[in-house]
Amino acid sequence: MENMQYAEELVREFLVFRGFTSTLKAFDSELSTDIGNGFQVEKIMELIFSVYVPKFQAEKLVGLLSFFKQCLSSSSETVLLATLSKMEVSILRYYVVNAVNAGRRDKVLEFFGMKGNDLLQRSQDWTPWFAIPYVKKPSADPEFRIYFSKEWYDALRLSVRNFFSEIFNGTHILQYSISVMCIYIYIYVSCHLRAGYLCFCVHMSTNSIYVKYYQNFPTPISKPVLFR
């Protein structure tokens, strides 16, 4: 893909200019492997369900989801953006459920302390969730019971996988006209930089690079299965 190759050259040029030689080596190395041949859905699945959620890294989880929303909000993919917003709610609720199951009431309180106001501004559906740290057995409560079921968890995983497969295998983010909007291209680098990965947003129409640091950045539904 011409746009992808162009973006890779811009990233390489930036790394050379800044003297990030070790990152450049890691970048070139991964481009030559299967990882560099396309967007890796399983990498994102692993990051969400095996790293950020079980390790209670709420800030990184929120940052990751916000990044994808930013990419889609700059496009005409309003349906995908709406789907991602619904999926974000489910993922964040799963974060809370996982913390409850792990007996980490402190992490639930920490999460609501960090995101509570924002969640309530988006939807009042979150209001009952603020009581979950004080519910004796949430898994038996009619308000929360479904979220503790294996069926809901399996449906969520399937929806997340299908969603990112649709985005990246369809390369929605990369097919927009550069005369109309920015093309966001992100490359994750295995070399840790400030305890995270380096993520590049490339503005194709001005040949300039905007660099953002996302802590532990990863990589990518045919159709959503279940959101509630």
Phi and psi in degrees as a GROMACS rama.xvg file:
@    title "Ramachandran Plot"
@    xaxis  label "Phi"
@    yaxis  label "Psi"
@TYPE xy
-61.4813  -43.7254  GLU-2
-62.1366  -39.1913  ASN-3
-65.8298  -44.2133  MET-4
-62.5732  -39.9381  GLN-5
-63.5638  -42.6461  TYR-6
-63.8645  -40.3781  ALA-7
-61.2821  -38.8854  GLU-8
-67.0848  -38.2624  GLU-9
-64.3618  -41.4271  LEU-10
-63.8572  -45.6846  VAL-11
-60.6227  -41.9539  ARG-12
-62.6567  -40.6189  GLU-13
-64.1345  -44.4728  PHE-14
-62.4756  -40.2291  LEU-15
-65.4083  -44.199  VAL-16
-60.8094  -39.8795  PHE-17
-85.7344  -7.42174  ARG-18
78.0463  22.1869  GLY-19
-83.4117  67.2384  PHE-20
-67.0017  -39.5681  THR-21
-67.6538  -37.0661  SER-22
-67.8723  -37.5081  THR-23
-61.9354  -42.0986  LEU-24
-62.6819  -43.5311  LYS-25
-65.2078  -39.2312  ALA-26
-61.9236  -50.6493  PHE-27
-64.0142  -36.901  ASP-28
-64.3519  -44.4831  SER-29
-73.519  -28.2643  GLU-30
-64.7615  -27.2123  LEU-31
-84.8767  -4.47164  SER-32
-104.077  -178.735  THR-33
-62.3074  -29.5432  ASP-34
-59.6083  -36.7857  ILE-35
-80.2088  -3.9475  GLY-36
-88.0056  -7.94254  ASN-37
177.819  178.468  GLY-38
-80.6994  136.035  PHE-39
-100.743  101.173  GLN-40
-60.8622  -44.1725  VAL-41
-65.1618  -26.4837  GLU-42
-63.9969  -40.1866  LYS-43
-71.4519  -41.2318  ILE-44
-57.7614  -44.7432  MET-45
-63.4301  -43.0686  GLU-46
-63.6389  -43.6916  LEU-47
-71.2643  -52.9335  ILE-48
-91.7019  -14.5201  PHE-49
-116.13  -12.0715  SER-50
-122.157  -69.8232  VAL-51
-61.8849  -46.1608  TYR-52
-72.3107  -54.9961  VAL-53
-66.3865  -23.9772  PRO-54
-97.1179  8.23234  LYS-55
57.0501  42.9899  PHE-56
-97.9193  69.3874  GLN-57
-62.0949  -41.7224  ALA-58
-63.1444  -39.7922  GLU-59
-70.3568  -37.4619  LYS-60
-62.7627  -46.9525  LEU-61
-62.7267  -41.0521  VAL-62
-63.3948  -39.9583  GLY-63
-62.8102  -48.3761  LEU-64
-64.8694  -36.8949  LEU-65
-64.9297  -35.472  SER-66
-61.7775  -47.4577  PHE-67
-65.2001  -37.2252  PHE-68
-63.8733  -37.5267  LYS-69
-64.4548  -41.5895  GLN-70
-60.5386  -46.7238  CYS-71
-74.9181  -28.5901  LEU-72
-70.0244  -15.9608  SER-73
-93.1031  9.12407  SER-74
-122.254  -175.425  SER-75
-96.1348  8.23355  SER-76
-83.0725  68.0057  GLU-77
-67.0744  -33.2485  THR-78
-66.6057  -44.2359  VAL-79
-64.2805  -39.466  LEU-80
-64.4405  -41.9363  LEU-81
-64.148  -39.7998  ALA-82
-64.9361  -42.0815  THR-83
-63.2358  -38.7357  LEU-84
-62.9091  -40.5078  SER-85
-67.7668  -40.1377  LYS-86
-66.8982  -34.693  MET-87
-60.1087  -42.1619  GLU-88
-59.203  -45.0587  VAL-89
-65.2714  -40.7044  SER-90
-65.4492  -42.6842  ILE-91
-67.2418  -35.2387  LEU-92
-68.0312  -35.6323  ARG-93
-64.5956  -36.5493  TYR-94
-58.3324  -45.3455  TYR-95
-64.336  -44.9503  VAL-96
-60.8057  -43.373  VAL-97
-61.7768  -41.5093  ASN-98
-64.2167  -39.7413  ALA-99
-63.9994  -46.1521  VAL-100
-61.9095  -30.8575  ASN-101
-84.4964  -0.918646  ALA-102
73.2958  22.2803  GLY-103
-102.529  69.2241  ARG-104
-57.9214  -32.4633  ARG-105
-62.8064  -35.1761  ASP-106
-72.9835  -31.515  LYS-107
-66.2045  -46.5001  VAL-108
-63.6003  -39.1821  LEU-109
-62.6655  -42.8132  GLU-110
-62.2729  -47.5219  PHE-111
-69.5058  -28.8174  PHE-112
-66.3908  -33.5865  GLY-113
-82.3745  -42.134  MET-114
-114.639  -4.74609  LYS-115
-53.4479  -51.8995  GLY-116
-60.9208  -42.5007  ASN-117
-63.8949  -42.9683  ASP-118
-63.4358  -42.6475  LEU-119
-67.9086  -33.0256  LEU-120
-67.3793  -32.176  GLN-121
-76.0492  -43.7395  ARG-122
-159.076  137.02  SER-123
-75.5152  -6.05188  GLN-124
-62.4868  -18.9718  ASP-125
-79.3777  -14.8207  TRP-126
-52.1612  -48.353  THR-127
-61.9424  -25.1077  PRO-128
-69.3796  -20.8781  TRP-129
-70.4234  -14.1414  PHE-130
-91.6529  -10.0682  ALA-131
-60.6872  -32.1919  ILE-132
-65.257  -17.9282  PRO-133
-107.706  -0.549583  TYR-134
-81.7461  130.415  VAL-135
-61.2996  -46.277  LYS-136
-138.587  84.0692  LYS-137
-58.5434  -32.9467  PRO-138
-65.4146  -16.7342  SER-139
-104.971  -4.91378  ALA-140
-79.1194  131.713  ASP-141
-56.0323  -30.0132  PRO-142
-69.0926  -33.2742  GLU-143
-117.913  -8.0435  PHE-144
-53.6905  -43.1237  ARG-145
-60.9275  -33.4636  ILE-146
-73.3481  -14.1466  TYR-147
-96.8195  1.3907  PHE-148
-86.0349  149.795  SER-149
-65.3609  -34.0751  LYS-150
-61.7524  -43.1375  GLU-151
-66.3353  -42.53  TRP-152
-61.9558  -45.7916  TYR-153
-62.827  -39.9375  ASP-154
-65.623  -37.7419  ALA-155
-64.2916  -47.6763  LEU-156
-58.7622  -44.1641  ARG-157
-63.3753  -41.7901  LEU-158
-64.0641  -43.0079  SER-159
-63.0382  -45.5851  VAL-160
-62.6455  -45.848  ARG-161
-64.0876  -38.5453  ASN-162
-63.0209  -50.5211  PHE-163
-70.2358  -29.6579  PHE-164
-64.2796  -40.5851  SER-165
-63.498  -42.9557  GLU-166
-67.1497  -51.4513  ILE-167
-87.5417  -37.7944  PHE-168
-70.7098  -27.4403  ASN-169
-88.6114  -6.94566  GLY-170
47.3217  42.6198  THR-171
-55.658  -40.6079  HIS-172
-67.4156  -23.062  ILE-173
-102.142  -0.143228  LEU-174
-104.681  9.71092  GLN-175
-81.4625  148.873  TYR-176
-66.9732  128.496  SER-177
-72.4221  -14.5383  ILE-178
-79.1319  -14.5526  SER-179
-103.437  -37.9027  VAL-180
-153.981  173.556  MET-181
-73.6068  146.554  CYS-182
-105.208  116.509  ILE-183
-88.7873  124.704  TYR-184
-126.195  124.032  ILE-185
-119.937  139.682  TYR-186
-128.129  124.459  ILE-187
-94.6886  142.938  TYR-188
-115.916  131.908  VAL-189
-69.2715  -24.0102  SER-190
-71.4645  122.938  CYS-191
-69.0592  134.838  HIS-192
-132.511  113.771  LEU-193
55.6723  46.5866  ARG-194
61.4462  24.8713  ALA-195
-155.759  -171.499  GLY-196
-102.95  156.177  TYR-197
-93.45  128.059  LEU-198
-118.324  131.854  CYS-199
-110.784  133.778  PHE-200
-109.829  120.751  CYS-201
-107.411  124.085  VAL-202
-92.0174  100.935  HIS-203
-67.4198  -29.2117  MET-204
-80.0996  -15.4986  SER-205
-119.259  4.78046  THR-206
56.6941  30.1105  ASN-207
-117.705  161.417  SER-208
-120.782  130.399  ILE-209
-105.12  124.693  TYR-210
-107.12  131.401  VAL-211
-128.473  144.743  LYS-212
-102.765  120.92  TYR-213
-115.566  125.297  TYR-214
-65.6687  122.168  GLN-215
51.8672  60.9562  ASN-216
-77.3077  140.789  PHE-217
-103.006  -145.802  PRO-218
-136.299  -144.42  THR-219
-53.6504  -58.6102  SER-222
-133.986  141.315  LYS-223
-60.4831  144.971  PRO-224
-99.0503  -51.3946  VAL-225
-153.644  124.534  LEU-226
-131.527  140.804  PHE-227
